[in-house]
Amino acid sequence: MIEFGQTLSLQSHFKQHYDHLIPVQVLQRGVHVDIGHIAALDENFIEIDGTLYNKQLYTFISRAGY
């Protein structure tokens, strides 16, 4: 299981956060962009709060317990 503060990189990491409603922080070039629960996901994108984020352009951090 991914721990608080770890980077999500594998599809299984994103799926785990989606399935268990674990919050995810979104960063772009190290700057906070968003935080929330994954509403939808596929191989290339995740949706948080109605916004699609490309997995190649953003960094996603586990915020379990947030």
mmCIF file of the N, C-alpha and C atoms, coordinates in Angstrom:
data_MODEL
# 
_entry.id   MODEL 
# 
loop_
_atom_site.group_PDB 
_atom_site.id 
_atom_site.type_symbol 
_atom_site.label_atom_id 
_atom_site.label_alt_id 
_atom_site.label_comp_id 
_atom_site.label_asym_id 
_atom_site.label_entity_id 
_atom_site.label_seq_id 
_atom_site.pdbx_PDB_ins_code 
_atom_site.Cartn_x 
_atom_site.Cartn_y 
_atom_site.Cartn_z 
_atom_site.occupancy 
_atom_site.B_iso_or_equiv 
_atom_site.pdbx_formal_charge 
_atom_site.auth_seq_id 
_atom_site.auth_comp_id 
_atom_site.auth_asym_id 
_atom_site.auth_atom_id 
_atom_site.pdbx_PDB_model_num 
ATOM 1   N N  . MET A 1 1  ? 0.849   -1.190 0.000   1.00 0.00 ? 1  MET A N  1 
ATOM 2   C CA . MET A 1 1  ? 0.000   0.000  0.000   1.00 0.00 ? 1  MET A CA 1 
ATOM 3   C C  . MET A 1 1  ? 0.889   1.247  0.000   1.00 0.00 ? 1  MET A C  1 
ATOM 4   N N  . ILE A 1 2  ? 0.459   2.245  -0.715  1.00 0.00 ? 2  ILE A N  1 
ATOM 5   C CA . ILE A 1 2  ? 1.168   3.523  -0.784  1.00 0.00 ? 2  ILE A CA 1 
ATOM 6   C C  . ILE A 1 2  ? 0.999   4.249  0.550   1.00 0.00 ? 2  ILE A C  1 
ATOM 7   N N  . GLU A 1 3  ? 2.055   4.890  1.019   1.00 0.00 ? 3  GLU A N  1 
ATOM 8   C CA . GLU A 1 3  ? 1.997   5.640  2.268   1.00 0.00 ? 3  GLU A CA 1 
ATOM 9   C C  . GLU A 1 3  ? 1.853   7.134  1.995   1.00 0.00 ? 3  GLU A C  1 
ATOM 10  N N  . PHE A 1 4  ? 1.446   7.872  3.020   1.00 0.00 ? 4  PHE A N  1 
ATOM 11  C CA . PHE A 1 4  ? 1.280   9.322  2.932   1.00 0.00 ? 4  PHE A CA 1 
ATOM 12  C C  . PHE A 1 4  ? 2.543   9.945  2.355   1.00 0.00 ? 4  PHE A C  1 
ATOM 13  N N  . GLY A 1 5  ? 2.370   10.772 1.337   1.00 0.00 ? 5  GLY A N  1 
ATOM 14  C CA . GLY A 1 5  ? 3.484   11.509 0.758   1.00 0.00 ? 5  GLY A CA 1 
ATOM 15  C C  . GLY A 1 5  ? 4.210   10.816 -0.371  1.00 0.00 ? 5  GLY A C  1 
ATOM 16  N N  . GLN A 1 6  ? 3.866   9.560  -0.657  1.00 0.00 ? 6  GLN A N  1 
ATOM 17  C CA . GLN A 1 6  ? 4.531   8.854  -1.741  1.00 0.00 ? 6  GLN A CA 1 
ATOM 18  C C  . GLN A 1 6  ? 3.932   9.237  -3.091  1.00 0.00 ? 6  GLN A C  1 
ATOM 19  N N  . THR A 1 7  ? 4.770   9.205  -4.116  1.00 0.00 ? 7  THR A N  1 
ATOM 20  C CA . THR A 1 7  ? 4.341   9.520  -5.474  1.00 0.00 ? 7  THR A CA 1 
ATOM 21  C C  . THR A 1 7  ? 3.603   8.336  -6.085  1.00 0.00 ? 7  THR A C  1 
ATOM 22  N N  . LEU A 1 8  ? 2.478   8.620  -6.729  1.00 0.00 ? 8  LEU A N  1 
ATOM 23  C CA . LEU A 1 8  ? 1.737   7.592  -7.449  1.00 0.00 ? 8  LEU A CA 1 
ATOM 24  C C  . LEU A 1 8  ? 2.327   7.507  -8.855  1.00 0.00 ? 8  LEU A C  1 
ATOM 25  N N  . SER A 1 9  ? 2.685   6.307  -9.283  1.00 0.00 ? 9  SER A N  1 
ATOM 26  C CA . SER A 1 9  ? 3.286   6.163  -10.602 1.00 0.00 ? 9  SER A CA 1 
ATOM 27  C C  . SER A 1 9  ? 2.680   5.024  -11.414 1.00 0.00 ? 9  SER A C  1 
ATOM 28  N N  . LEU A 1 10 ? 2.212   4.000  -10.755 1.00 0.00 ? 10 LEU A N  1 
ATOM 29  C CA . LEU A 1 10 ? 1.641   2.853  -11.456 1.00 0.00 ? 10 LEU A CA 1 
ATOM 30  C C  . LEU A 1 10 ? 0.122   2.958  -11.518 1.00 0.00 ? 10 LEU A C  1 
ATOM 31  N N  . GLN A 1 11 ? -0.464  2.349  -12.540 1.00 0.00 ? 11 GLN A N  1 
ATOM 32  C CA . GLN A 1 11 ? -1.920  2.346  -12.668 1.00 0.00 ? 11 GLN A CA 1 
ATOM 33  C C  . GLN A 1 11 ? -2.552  1.754  -11.410 1.00 0.00 ? 11 GLN A C  1 
ATOM 34  N N  . SER A 1 12 ? -1.918  0.752  -10.820 1.00 0.00 ? 12 SER A N  1 
ATOM 35  C CA . SER A 1 12 ? -2.463  0.133  -9.602  1.00 0.00 ? 12 SER A CA 1 
ATOM 36  C C  . SER A 1 12 ? -2.501  1.120  -8.435  1.00 0.00 ? 12 SER A C  1 
ATOM 37  N N  . HIS A 1 13 ? -1.543  2.050  -8.375  1.00 0.00 ? 13 HIS A N  1 
ATOM 38  C CA . HIS A 1 13 ? -1.553  3.084  -7.329  1.00 0.00 ? 13 HIS A CA 1 
ATOM 39  C C  . HIS A 1 13 ? -2.789  3.970  -7.483  1.00 0.00 ? 13 HIS A C  1 
ATOM 40  N N  . PHE A 1 14 ? -3.046  4.423  -8.714  1.00 0.00 ? 14 PHE A N  1 
ATOM 41  C CA . PHE A 1 14 ? -4.204  5.284  -8.978  1.00 0.00 ? 14 PHE A CA 1 
ATOM 42  C C  . PHE A 1 14 ? -5.507  4.532  -8.701  1.00 0.00 ? 14 PHE A C  1 
ATOM 43  N N  . LYS A 1 15 ? -5.566  3.268  -9.119  1.00 0.00 ? 15 LYS A N  1 
ATOM 44  C CA . LYS A 1 15 ? -6.770  2.457  -8.918  1.00 0.00 ? 15 LYS A CA 1 
ATOM 45  C C  . LYS A 1 15 ? -7.040  2.263  -7.430  1.00 0.00 ? 15 LYS A C  1 
ATOM 46  N N  . GLN A 1 16 ? -5.991  2.020  -6.655  1.00 0.00 ? 16 GLN A N  1 
ATOM 47  C CA . GLN A 1 16 ? -6.140  1.853  -5.204  1.00 0.00 ? 16 GLN A CA 1 
ATOM 48  C C  . GLN A 1 16 ? -6.715  3.123  -4.576  1.00 0.00 ? 16 GLN A C  1 
ATOM 49  N N  . HIS A 1 17 ? -6.224  4.276  -4.973  1.00 0.00 ? 17 HIS A N  1 
ATOM 50  C CA . HIS A 1 17 ? -6.715  5.545  -4.437  1.00 0.00 ? 17 HIS A CA 1 
ATOM 51  C C  . HIS A 1 17 ? -8.154  5.808  -4.882  1.00 0.00 ? 17 HIS A C  1 
ATOM 52  N N  . TYR A 1 18 ? -8.478  5.427  -6.105  1.00 0.00 ? 18 TYR A N  1 
ATOM 53  C CA . TYR A 1 18 ? -9.847  5.552  -6.617  1.00 0.00 ? 18 TYR A CA 1 
ATOM 54  C C  . TYR A 1 18 ? -10.790 4.636  -5.826  1.00 0.00 ? 18 TYR A C  1 
ATOM 55  N N  . ASP A 1 19 ? -10.424 3.375  -5.699  1.00 0.00 ? 19 ASP A N  1 
ATOM 56  C CA . ASP A 1 19 ? -11.285 2.386  -5.033  1.00 0.00 ? 19 ASP A CA 1 
ATOM 57  C C  . ASP A 1 19 ? -11.536 2.706  -3.564  1.00 0.00 ? 19 ASP A C  1 
ATOM 58  N N  . HIS A 1 20 ? -10.538 3.250  -2.873  1.00 0.00 ? 20 HIS A N  1 
ATOM 59  C CA . HIS A 1 20 ? -10.633 3.469  -1.429  1.00 0.00 ? 20 HIS A CA 1 
ATOM 60  C C  . HIS A 1 20 ? -10.829 4.940  -1.039  1.00 0.00 ? 20 HIS A C  1 
ATOM 61  N N  . LEU A 1 21 ? -11.101 5.784  -2.044  1.00 0.00 ? 21 LEU A N  1 
ATOM 62  C CA . LEU A 1 21 ? -11.346 7.217  -1.814  1.00 0.00 ? 21 LEU A CA 1 
ATOM 63  C C  . LEU A 1 21 ? -10.219 7.876  -1.025  1.00 0.00 ? 21 LEU A C  1 
ATOM 64  N N  . ILE A 1 22 ? -8.986  7.553  -1.382  1.00 0.00 ? 22 ILE A N  1 
ATOM 65  C CA . ILE A 1 22 ? -7.815  8.148  -0.738  1.00 0.00 ? 22 ILE A CA 1 
ATOM 66  C C  . ILE A 1 22 ? -7.472  9.442  -1.477  1.00 0.00 ? 22 ILE A C  1 
ATOM 67  N N  . PRO A 1 23 ? -7.350  10.559 -0.781  1.00 0.00 ? 23 PRO A N  1 
ATOM 68  C CA . PRO A 1 23 ? -7.052  11.834 -1.440  1.00 0.00 ? 23 PRO A CA 1 
ATOM 69  C C  . PRO A 1 23 ? -5.697  11.827 -2.156  1.00 0.00 ? 23 PRO A C  1 
ATOM 70  N N  . VAL A 1 24 ? -5.643  12.596 -3.235  1.00 0.00 ? 24 VAL A N  1 
ATOM 71  C CA . VAL A 1 24 ? -4.441  12.731 -4.051  1.00 0.00 ? 24 VAL A CA 1 
ATOM 72  C C  . VAL A 1 24 ? -4.145  14.218 -4.228  1.00 0.00 ? 24 VAL A C  1 
ATOM 73  N N  . GLN A 1 25 ? -2.900  14.595 -4.035  1.00 0.00 ? 25 GLN A N  1 
ATOM 74  C CA . GLN A 1 25 ? -2.467  15.969 -4.304  1.00 0.00 ? 25 GLN A CA 1 
ATOM 75  C C  . GLN A 1 25 ? -1.866  16.011 -5.702  1.00 0.00 ? 25 GLN A C  1 
ATOM 76  N N  . VAL A 1 26 ? -2.202  17.061 -6.451  1.00 0.00 ? 26 VAL A N  1 
ATOM 77  C CA . VAL A 1 26 ? -1.696  17.243 -7.810  1.00 0.00 ? 26 VAL A CA 1 
ATOM 78  C C  . VAL A 1 26 ? -0.675  18.376 -7.803  1.00 0.00 ? 26 VAL A C  1 
ATOM 79  N N  . LEU A 1 27 ? 0.502   18.102 -8.370  1.00 0.00 ? 27 LEU A N  1 
ATOM 80  C CA . LEU A 1 27 ? 1.561   19.104 -8.479  1.00 0.00 ? 27 LEU A CA 1 
ATOM 81  C C  . LEU A 1 27 ? 1.947   19.274 -9.944  1.00 0.00 ? 27 LEU A C  1 
ATOM 82  N N  . GLN A 1 28 ? 2.275   20.503 -10.315 1.00 0.00 ? 28 GLN A N  1 
ATOM 83  C CA . GLN A 1 28 ? 2.824   20.772 -11.642 1.00 0.00 ? 28 GLN A CA 1 
ATOM 84  C C  . GLN A 1 28 ? 4.141   21.504 -11.445 1.00 0.00 ? 28 GLN A C  1 
ATOM 85  N N  . ARG A 1 29 ? 5.228   20.861 -11.847 1.00 0.00 ? 29 ARG A N  1 
ATOM 86  C CA . ARG A 1 29 ? 6.573   21.409 -11.642 1.00 0.00 ? 29 ARG A CA 1 
ATOM 87  C C  . ARG A 1 29 ? 6.827   21.743 -10.171 1.00 0.00 ? 29 ARG A C  1 
ATOM 88  N N  . GLY A 1 30 ? 6.317   20.898 -9.278  1.00 0.00 ? 30 GLY A N  1 
ATOM 89  C CA . GLY A 1 30 ? 6.536   21.072 -7.852  1.00 0.00 ? 30 GLY A CA 1 
ATOM 90  C C  . GLY A 1 30 ? 5.610   22.044 -7.158  1.00 0.00 ? 30 GLY A C  1 
ATOM 91  N N  . VAL A 1 31 ? 4.669   22.624 -7.906  1.00 0.00 ? 31 VAL A N  1 
ATOM 92  C CA . VAL A 1 31 ? 3.734   23.604 -7.346  1.00 0.00 ? 31 VAL A CA 1 
ATOM 93  C C  . VAL A 1 31 ? 2.357   22.960 -7.188  1.00 0.00 ? 31 VAL A C  1 
ATOM 94  N N  . HIS A 1 32 ? 1.752   23.150 -6.010  1.00 0.00 ? 32 HIS A N  1 
ATOM 95  C CA . HIS A 1 32 ? 0.422   22.609 -5.732  1.00 0.00 ? 32 HIS A CA 1 
ATOM 96  C C  . HIS A 1 32 ? -0.600  23.154 -6.721  1.00 0.00 ? 32 HIS A C  1 
ATOM 97  N N  . VAL A 1 33 ? -1.404  22.238 -7.285  1.00 0.00 ? 33 VAL A N  1 
ATOM 98  C CA . VAL A 1 33 ? -2.460  22.609 -8.227  1.00 0.00 ? 33 VAL A CA 1 
ATOM 99  C C  . VAL A 1 33 ? -3.836  22.261 -7.669  1.00 0.00 ? 33 VAL A C  1 
ATOM 100 N N  . ASP A 1 34 ? -3.954  21.084 -7.044  1.00 0.00 ? 34 ASP A N  1 
ATOM 101 C CA . ASP A 1 34 ? -5.263  20.606 -6.603  1.00 0.00 ? 34 ASP A CA 1 
ATOM 102 C C  . ASP A 1 34 ? -5.049  19.482 -5.590  1.00 0.00 ? 34 ASP A C  1 
ATOM 103 N N  . ILE A 1 35 ? -6.104  19.184 -4.850  1.00 0.00 ? 35 ILE A N  1 
ATOM 104 C CA . ILE A 1 35 ? -6.120  18.012 -3.974  1.00 0.00 ? 35 ILE A CA 1 
ATOM 105 C C  . ILE A 1 35 ? -7.559  17.530 -3.910  1.00 0.00 ? 35 ILE A C  1 
ATOM 106 N N  . GLY A 1 36 ? -7.740  16.217 -3.943  1.00 0.00 ? 36 GLY A N  1 
ATOM 107 C CA . GLY A 1 36 ? -9.086  15.673 -3.887  1.00 0.00 ? 36 GLY A CA 1 
ATOM 108 C C  . GLY A 1 36 ? -9.088  14.185 -4.173  1.00 0.00 ? 36 GLY A C  1 
ATOM 109 N N  . HIS A 1 37 ? -10.280 13.658 -4.371  1.00 0.00 ? 37 HIS A N  1 
ATOM 110 C CA . HIS A 1 37 ? -10.454 12.239 -4.656  1.00 0.00 ? 37 HIS A CA 1 
ATOM 111 C C  . HIS A 1 37 ? -10.555 12.025 -6.162  1.00 0.00 ? 37 HIS A C  1 
ATOM 112 N N  . ILE A 1 38 ? -10.027 10.920 -6.625  1.00 0.00 ? 38 ILE A N  1 
ATOM 113 C CA . ILE A 1 38 ? -10.093 10.573 -8.042  1.00 0.00 ? 38 ILE A CA 1 
ATOM 114 C C  . ILE A 1 38 ? -11.522 10.154 -8.371  1.00 0.00 ? 38 ILE A C  1 
ATOM 115 N N  . ALA A 1 39 ? -12.143 10.865 -9.320  1.00 0.00 ? 39 ALA A N  1 
ATOM 116 C CA . ALA A 1 39 ? -13.514 10.569 -9.732  1.00 0.00 ? 39 ALA A CA 1 
ATOM 117 C C  . ALA A 1 39 ? -13.550 9.588  -10.898 1.00 0.00 ? 39 ALA A C  1 
ATOM 118 N N  . ALA A 1 40 ? -12.500 9.596  -11.725 1.00 0.00 ? 40 ALA A N  1 
ATOM 119 C CA . ALA A 1 40 ? -12.408 8.706  -12.879 1.00 0.00 ? 40 ALA A CA 1 
ATOM 120 C C  . ALA A 1 40 ? -10.943 8.599  -13.278 1.00 0.00 ? 40 ALA A C  1 
ATOM 121 N N  . LEU A 1 41 ? -10.613 7.507  -13.960 1.00 0.00 ? 41 LEU A N  1 
ATOM 122 C CA . LEU A 1 41 ? -9.235  7.340  -14.408 1.00 0.00 ? 41 LEU A CA 1 
ATOM 123 C C  . LEU A 1 41 ? -9.171  6.412  -15.601 1.00 0.00 ? 41 LEU A C  1 
ATOM 124 N N  . ASP A 1 42 ? -8.124  6.580  -16.393 1.00 0.00 ? 42 ASP A N  1 
ATOM 125 C CA . ASP A 1 42 ? -7.777  5.630  -17.440 1.00 0.00 ? 42 ASP A CA 1 
ATOM 126 C C  . ASP A 1 42 ? -6.257  5.585  -17.511 1.00 0.00 ? 42 ASP A C  1 
ATOM 127 N N  . GLU A 1 43 ? -5.710  5.031  -18.574 1.00 0.00 ? 43 GLU A N  1 
ATOM 128 C CA . GLU A 1 43 ? -4.257  4.869  -18.649 1.00 0.00 ? 43 GLU A CA 1 
ATOM 129 C C  . GLU A 1 43 ? -3.502  6.191  -18.713 1.00 0.00 ? 43 GLU A C  1 
ATOM 130 N N  . ASN A 1 44 ? -4.136  7.250  -19.236 1.00 0.00 ? 44 ASN A N  1 
ATOM 131 C CA . ASN A 1 44 ? -3.435  8.515  -19.455 1.00 0.00 ? 44 ASN A CA 1 
ATOM 132 C C  . ASN A 1 44 ? -3.893  9.681  -18.591 1.00 0.00 ? 44 ASN A C  1 
ATOM 133 N N  . PHE A 1 45 ? -5.109  9.627  -18.076 1.00 0.00 ? 45 PHE A N  1 
ATOM 134 C CA . PHE A 1 45 ? -5.682  10.761 -17.351 1.00 0.00 ? 45 PHE A CA 1 
ATOM 135 C C  . PHE A 1 45 ? -6.338  10.310 -16.055 1.00 0.00 ? 45 PHE A C  1 
ATOM 136 N N  . ILE A 1 46 ? -6.418  11.258 -15.098 1.00 0.00 ? 46 ILE A N  1 
ATOM 137 C CA . ILE A 1 46 ? -7.286  11.078 -13.942 1.00 0.00 ? 46 ILE A CA 1 
ATOM 138 C C  . ILE A 1 46 ? -8.147  12.335 -13.823 1.00 0.00 ? 46 ILE A C  1 
ATOM 139 N N  . GLU A 1 47 ? -9.325  12.164 -13.250 1.00 0.00 ? 47 GLU A N  1 
ATOM 140 C CA . GLU A 1 47 ? -10.236 13.292 -13.030 1.00 0.00 ? 47 GLU A CA 1 
ATOM 141 C C  . GLU A 1 47 ? -10.362 13.532 -11.539 1.00 0.00 ? 47 GLU A C  1 
ATOM 142 N N  . ILE A 1 48 ? -10.138 14.787 -11.142 1.00 0.00 ? 48 ILE A N  1 
ATOM 143 C CA . ILE A 1 48 ? -10.329 15.231 -9.763  1.00 0.00 ? 48 ILE A CA 1 
ATOM 144 C C  . ILE A 1 48 ? -11.127 16.522 -9.813  1.00 0.00 ? 48 ILE A C  1 
ATOM 145 N N  . ASP A 1 49 ? -12.229 16.577 -9.094  1.00 0.00 ? 49 ASP A N  1 
ATOM 146 C CA . ASP A 1 49 ? -13.065 17.781 -9.021  1.00 0.00 ? 49 ASP A CA 1 
ATOM 147 C C  . ASP A 1 49 ? -13.419 18.335 -10.401 1.00 0.00 ? 49 ASP A C  1 
ATOM 148 N N  . GLY A 1 50 ? -13.749 17.444 -11.342 1.00 0.00 ? 50 GLY A N  1 
ATOM 149 C CA . GLY A 1 50 ? -14.189 17.869 -12.670 1.00 0.00 ? 50 GLY A CA 1 
ATOM 150 C C  . GLY A 1 50 ? -13.076 18.286 -13.615 1.00 0.00 ? 50 GLY A C  1 
ATOM 151 N N  . THR A 1 51 ? -11.822 18.156 -13.191 1.00 0.00 ? 51 THR A N  1 
ATOM 152 C CA . THR A 1 51 ? -10.685 18.522 -14.035 1.00 0.00 ? 51 THR A CA 1 
ATOM 153 C C  . THR A 1 51 ? -9.913  17.268 -14.415 1.00 0.00 ? 51 THR A C  1 
ATOM 154 N N  . LEU A 1 52 ? -9.584  17.144 -15.709 1.00 0.00 ? 52 LEU A N  1 
ATOM 155 C CA . LEU A 1 52 ? -8.761  16.031 -16.174 1.00 0.00 ? 52 LEU A CA 1 
ATOM 156 C C  . LEU A 1 52 ? -7.291  16.410 -16.091 1.00 0.00 ? 52 LEU A C  1 
ATOM 157 N N  . TYR A 1 53 ? -6.485  15.515 -15.541 1.00 0.00 ? 53 TYR A N  1 
ATOM 158 C CA . TYR A 1 53 ? -5.045  15.721 -15.425 1.00 0.00 ? 53 TYR A CA 1 
ATOM 159 C C  . TYR A 1 53 ? -4.312  14.622 -16.186 1.00 0.00 ? 53 TYR A C  1 
ATOM 160 N N  . ASN A 1 54 ? -3.424  15.027 -17.075 1.00 0.00 ? 54 ASN A N  1 
ATOM 161 C CA . ASN A 1 54 ? -2.602  14.093 -17.831 1.00 0.00 ? 54 ASN A CA 1 
ATOM 162 C C  . ASN A 1 54 ? -1.516  13.544 -16.904 1.00 0.00 ? 54 ASN A C  1 
ATOM 163 N N  . LYS A 1 55 ? -1.415  12.239 -16.813 1.00 0.00 ? 55 LYS A N  1 
ATOM 164 C CA . LYS A 1 55 ? -0.438  11.615 -15.913 1.00 0.00 ? 55 LYS A CA 1 
ATOM 165 C C  . LYS A 1 55 ? 1.004   11.928 -16.302 1.00 0.00 ? 55 LYS A C  1 
ATOM 166 N N  . GLN A 1 56 ? 1.240   12.289 -17.563 1.00 0.00 ? 56 GLN A N  1 
ATOM 167 C CA . GLN A 1 56 ? 2.594   12.605 -18.024 1.00 0.00 ? 56 GLN A CA 1 
ATOM 168 C C  . GLN A 1 56 ? 3.013   14.028 -17.658 1.00 0.00 ? 56 GLN A C  1 
ATOM 169 N N  . LEU A 1 57 ? 2.044   14.909 -17.400 1.00 0.00 ? 57 LEU A N  1 
ATOM 170 C CA . LEU A 1 57 ? 2.343   16.326 -17.182 1.00 0.00 ? 57 LEU A CA 1 
ATOM 171 C C  . LEU A 1 57 ? 2.316   16.752 -15.717 1.00 0.00 ? 57 LEU A C  1 
ATOM 172 N N  . TYR A 1 58 ? 1.745   15.927 -14.855 1.00 0.00 ? 58 TYR A N  1 
ATOM 173 C CA . TYR A 1 58 ? 1.587   16.281 -13.446 1.00 0.00 ? 58 TYR A CA 1 
ATOM 174 C C  . TYR A 1 58 ? 2.198   15.202 -12.559 1.00 0.00 ? 58 TYR A C  1 
ATOM 175 N N  . THR A 1 59 ? 2.479   15.575 -11.327 1.00 0.00 ? 59 THR A N  1 
ATOM 176 C CA . THR A 1 59 ? 2.925   14.630 -10.306 1.00 0.00 ? 59 THR A CA 1 
ATOM 177 C C  . THR A 1 59 ? 1.777   14.445 -9.329  1.00 0.00 ? 59 THR A C  1 
ATOM 178 N N  . PHE A 1 60 ? 1.554   13.214 -8.903  1.00 0.00 ? 60 PHE A N  1 
ATOM 179 C CA . PHE A 1 60 ? 0.448   12.888 -8.011  1.00 0.00 ? 60 PHE A CA 1 
ATOM 180 C C  . PHE A 1 60 ? 1.007   12.277 -6.734  1.00 0.00 ? 60 PHE A C  1 
ATOM 181 N N  . ILE A 1 61 ? 0.594   12.845 -5.606  1.00 0.00 ? 61 ILE A N  1 
ATOM 182 C CA . ILE A 1 61 ? 1.101   12.450 -4.299  1.00 0.00 ? 61 ILE A CA 1 
ATOM 183 C C  . ILE A 1 61 ? -0.046  11.908 -3.445  1.00 0.00 ? 61 ILE A C  1 
ATOM 184 N N  . SER A 1 62 ? 0.192   10.789 -2.772  1.00 0.00 ? 62 SER A N  1 
ATOM 185 C CA . SER A 1 62 ? -0.802  10.221 -1.874  1.00 0.00 ? 62 SER A CA 1 
ATOM 186 C C  . SER A 1 62 ? -0.958  11.114 -0.650  1.00 0.00 ? 62 SER A C  1 
ATOM 187 N N  . ARG A 1 63 ? -2.192  11.424 -0.313  1.00 0.00 ? 63 ARG A N  1 
ATOM 188 C CA . ARG A 1 63 ? -2.486  12.212 0.884   1.00 0.00 ? 63 ARG A CA 1 
ATOM 189 C C  . ARG A 1 63 ? -3.463  11.457 1.768   1.00 0.00 ? 63 ARG A C  1 
ATOM 190 N N  . ALA A 1 64 ? -3.166  10.175 1.977   1.00 0.00 ? 64 ALA A N  1 
ATOM 191 C CA . ALA A 1 64 ? -3.996  9.343  2.859   1.00 0.00 ? 64 ALA A CA 1 
ATOM 192 C C  . ALA A 1 64 ? -4.097  10.008 4.227   1.00 0.00 ? 64 ALA A C  1 
ATOM 193 N N  . GLY A 1 65 ? -5.299  10.065 4.759   1.00 0.00 ? 65 GLY A N  1 
ATOM 194 C CA . GLY A 1 65 ? -5.513  10.675 6.063   1.00 0.00 ? 65 GLY A CA 1 
ATOM 195 C C  . GLY A 1 65 ? -5.752  12.168 6.014   1.00 0.00 ? 65 GLY A C  1 
ATOM 196 N N  . TYR A 1 66 ? -5.706  12.754 4.823   1.00 0.00 ? 66 TYR A N  1 
ATOM 197 C CA . TYR A 1 66 ? -5.914  14.194 4.679   1.00 0.00 ? 66 TYR A CA 1 
ATOM 198 C C  . TYR A 1 66 ? -7.366  14.517 4.874   1.00 0.00 ? 66 TYR A C  1 
# 
